[in-house]
Amino acid sequence: MNTLFLTQYSCLLTTGILAMALGMSRVHVKWPNTRYEQSRWMLFSAMLVLAAHFALQIAFGLRASGDDVGAVVNILFFTPASFLISYAVLNIEASLVVRRRYVWVGVGGYLPELAVFLAGYLRSGSLHIGWPYQVMHVWYVLCMVAFILVPLLELRRRHRRISDSTAGDMVPYVRYSKASLAFLCISALVSTFAISSRAFLYIIAPVVFFSIFFMVLSFVALSYSIEPVEEFFDTSEENDTGLGTLGPSSAEPTPAPQTLPEARVAEIRQVLDKWSAEGNFRESTVTIASLARFVRISRHDLTLFFEQHLHTTFRVWLSDLRFKEVQRMLREYPEYSNDIISAECGFSSRAHLYRIFKQKTGLTPGEWKNTI
């Protein structure tokens, strides 16, 4: 067995195992999440596309017949596989409008490649298509850049929105996002060089597939911690002007006010004080959208209240409420474990409680309790 066969067989085996892991891990999901499950099957499909690619390379000796032939086949399979992987990330991050537009990015990226390949194949009568391969290669590079930049920009935008909308633990979500982007950057950029040289491919292939392996493991691990919070990724924005207001509806939407009247400020303050006194902040999945629905005050008004009158954000305000409750429980119930206290106060995990406590006091909960 030569080095080429071993490399291709290892890649085939890796992609097959990863596809199996993605498929079987669905059985163990604790909280079904529609967006996450859609992305899981996109990644599963991408692994199958890659596995089929390496099976064809082995069966027909495509790379062995020439680096140009191997590279052409790489481009034809790597482009849709890379699109599926990037779309799996975007599917979790983006609105329905953005996702629909991105489908056209994928279609518009792949069809020209396919057209150039068919034209070159008809002209040459073989997979040695000549100069059209260079056109395919340049277009492939442009596609990889698009598959990186679009999810990256959308991910940054969505992270800011989610951070402002919830006080939950963002670490698992951010870890998955970083791992996904790392994979996209490494696989896309490196593959544009590796596909043209067999010697370079021997060096780069293990690095690329280690990135794939790490990305899939991070994605599968996310299924054990992600909660059913599709409202973070709603395809339509909340109608902020309609909640918590009285009076006849109008066919023409009125501009939302940028400042709140004093009477409205007093009303919101009273409602939020009551909501806090009832201990509703202990619910770990509270978001600004669920709060707005519960108290029947528009999200827009709540955001203005936090920014203009409390000079903070919803995330910081809710974390402060939970932090004060933790301090109270540590004083009154010193025998309680940190796991119990974190759950009772609305923190999604003990690790999340430790991070918040460390940020605010410079001490762990145990260290702070010893200073009382």
N, C-alpha and C positions, 0 to 999 in steps of 0.2 A: 504493500500500500504506500502511495506517495504522499507528500506533504499536502498537495492540493486536495486529494480525496479526504484526508483526515480533517482538514480545515472545514471543508464543505459538510462532511458528515457530522462534525461537532456542532456546526451551526444549525443543521437540520434537527439534530437531537435536542439542542437547547430551545429552539423555537417550538418544537413539539411539546416539550415538557412545560414550557411557559403557557402555551395554549391550554394544556390540560389543567394547570394550576388555576388559571383564570376561570375556566369552566367549572371546576369542582369546588372552588372557594365560595361560589354562590350559595351552596348548601348551608354554609356556616355563618351567613350574614345575620346579625342580630336585629338590626333596624333597616328594613328595606328602604332604599332611597332611589327614586325613579331615575334621576339624572345619573347617579353613580352606576346603576345597573346598565343603562344604555351605554355608558362609557366602557364598562367592563366588556360588553360584547363587541364593541368597536376594537378594543385591544385584542380580544380573542380572534377576531377576523384578521387583524393585522398580523398576528403571529401565524395564522394559517397561510396567509399570502406569502410570508417569508419562508415558511416551511415548504410550500409548494415550489417556490423559486429554487431553493437548494436541492430539492428532489429532482427537478428538471435539469439543473446544472450537473448533478451526479449522473443521472440516467443517460443524458445525451452528450456528456463531455463538452459542454459549451465553452467553459473557460479554458479547457485544455486545447480547444481548437483555435484559440487566439484571444488575447486580452481585449481586442476590440469587440468580439462577439460576446464575451463574458460581461463586458461593461454595458453593452446595449441591453442585454437581458437584465442586468442589475437595475438599470434605469427604468425599464418597463415594469419591474416588480417593486422596486424600492419607493418609487413615487406614490403609488396608491397606499402602500403600507405606511409610509411616513405621514401621508394625509390622514389616514385613519387614526394614527396615534395622536397627532396634533389636534384632530377634531375631538378625540376623546377628552383631551384636556379642556378644549374650548367648550365642549358640551356642558361641563360642570360650571364653567366660569361665566358663560355669556347668555345674553337674552336670545329669544327666539329669532328676532330680526337679524342679529349678528350671525347666528348659526346658519340661517338660510343663506345669507350673503357669502358666508365662508364655503358653503357647498359649491357655489359657483366659482370660487377661487380654486377649489380642488379640481372641478370639472374643466375649468379653463386652463389649468396647469397641465392636466394629463392628456387631454385630447390633442393639443398641438404636438406633444411628444409622440403620441401614437400615429398621427398623420405623417410626421417626418419619417418615422420608422417604416411605415407602409410604403411611402414613396421611395425610400432608399432600397427597400427589399424588392420592390417591383422593378426598380432600375437595374439592380445588380443580380437579382435572381438568387441571392443567398443572404445569410446573416452578416456577411462582410459588406456592410452597406456603404463604406467609404466615408466621404465628407459629411453626409447627413448625420453621422454619429457625433461629429463635433457640434452640430447645431443642437442635437438632443442633449449633449453634455452641458452646453451653456444654459439651455432652458431648464435643465434639471437643477442647476445651481440656483437659478432664480426662484424656482419652486421651493427649494429648501429654505431660502431666505424668507420667503413669504410664510412658510409653515412655522418658522421660528418667531418672526416679528408679530404676526397677528395674535397668536395666543399670549405672547409675552405682554403686549400692550393691554389686552383685555384682562389678563390676570392681575396686573397692577391696579387697574381701575376697579375691579371687583373686590380686591382685597381691601381697598380703602372704604368701599361702601359697606362691606360686611363688618369691618372693624368698627364703623360708626353705628351699626345697627344692632350689635349684640355685645354682651360682656362675657361671652363664653370663651372657652379655651381655643385659641386659634392655632396652636402649635401643630396638631396633627394635620390640619388643612394646609398650613404653610409648608410643612415638611413634604407632603405629597406634591405640592405645586413646584417646589424647588427641585425635587427629584425628577419630575416630569420635564421641566425646562432643561435641566442638566442633560437628560437623555436626548431631547430634541436638538439641543445645540451640538452635542458631541457627535451623535449619529449623523445628523445632516451635514455638518461642516466637514467632518472627517471623511464621510463616504464620497464626497465630491472629488477627493484626491485619490482615495483608495481604489475606486473602481477601475481606474485606468492602468494600474500596475499590480501584477501578481505578487511581486516581492513586497511592495508596500502593504498589500492586502494581508499577507501573513502576519505583519506586525500590528496592523490596525484592527483586524477582525476581533481578536480577543478583547481589546479595549472597548469596542463598540458593543459587543455582546455582554460584556460585564455591565455596561451602562443599561442595556435593555433589561438584564436580569435584576439589577438594583431598582430600576423604575417599576417593574412589574411587582416585585416584592413590596415596595412602598405602597403601591396602589392596593394590593391585596390587604396589607396591614391596615390601611385606612378603613376598610369595610368593618373592622372590629371596633372602631372608635367613632365613626361618623354617625350622627343622629339623623332622624327623618326631618330635615330642616329645609325642605324645598322652597319655603318662603324666602330664603336668602337669594334664591335664583329665579324668582317669579318672572315670567315673560312680560308681564304688564306691570307698570308702576302703579302704586296705590293712588287713588284719586283723593288727593289731600284736601281739596276744597269742599268735599261733600260731607265729611265726617264731623260729627259734633256740632253741626250748625242747624238752625231752624229756619223755616221760611219757605216760600214757594221756590221750586226749581226753575232754572232759566235755561233756555236753549243755547244761549251763548255763555261759555265759561267766563267767569270773572277772574281777573288777576289776583293771585294770592297776596295778602298783605305782607310787607317786609318788616313791620313792627306790630306789636300786640298792644291793644288798649289795656289800660290798667285793670279794668274789670275782668278782661280775659285772663290776664296774668294771675289775678287773685283766684279766679275759678280754677285754673290749671294747677296752681300751687295747692289749693285745698284738695283737689282730686288726687294728686300725686301723694300728698301726705296721708290721705286715707288709704290709698293703694299700698303704701309702704307700711303703715301701721298694721294692716291686715296680713303682712308677711308674704305678699305675692312675689317679692323679689327672690324668694327661696326657690322658685321654679327655675331650673338650670337652663331651660330653652327659651326664656323670655327674650324678646327682641323689641325694638322700637315699634315694629309693625304690629306685633301681638299686643303690646301695651296700648297703642293707639286704638285698636279695636276694643280692648277691654274697658278702657275709660271713656270711649266714644269722643275722643279728641283727635283731630287730624294730626297726621305725622308731621306735616309742615309746621303746625302751631307748636307741637312738642319740641321740634328742632329749634325753632326760634326761641322758645322759652329757655331751653338749656343753654343756648349760645348767648342770648342777650341779657338774661336775668340771673342765671346761675353761673355764667361764664365758664361753661364746661361742655362736655358731650354726653350723650346718653350712656356710652360705654363707661366713662369715668364715673358718672353719677351712680350707675348701678353697682359698679365695683366698690365704690365708697360705702353704699348701703350694706353690701354683703360683708365688707371688711369690718365695719362697726359691729355687725351682728356676730362675727367671729370673735372679736375682742370681748363682747359681752358673754358669750358662751364659754370662752376660756376662763373668765373670772368666776362665773357661776357654776360651771360644770367642769372642773379641772380633771375629773376622772374620765371624761369622754376622750376617745381617740380622735386623732386628726381626720381619719376617714369619715367618722360619724359627723364631726363638725363641718367638714367641707361639704358633705351631702346635705346637711340640714340648712346650710347657709346659701345654697344655690351654686356652689362651685362644681364644675363638671368632673373634677378629679382632685386628689390630694396634691398632685404636682402643680396644678393650677393655683390652688390655695397658697402653696409655698412660694410661687413666683410673685403673686400679688403681695403677700406679707413681706417678702424680702425687699420688694420695690418700695414699700411704704415705710418700713421700720428699719430695714437693714438687718433684721433678725429673722430666724425661723419662728414658727408658732411656739415650739417648745422653749426656745431661748427667751422669747418675749414673756411667756407664762412664768418663767423663773424670776423675772424682774418685778412681778406684781407684788 
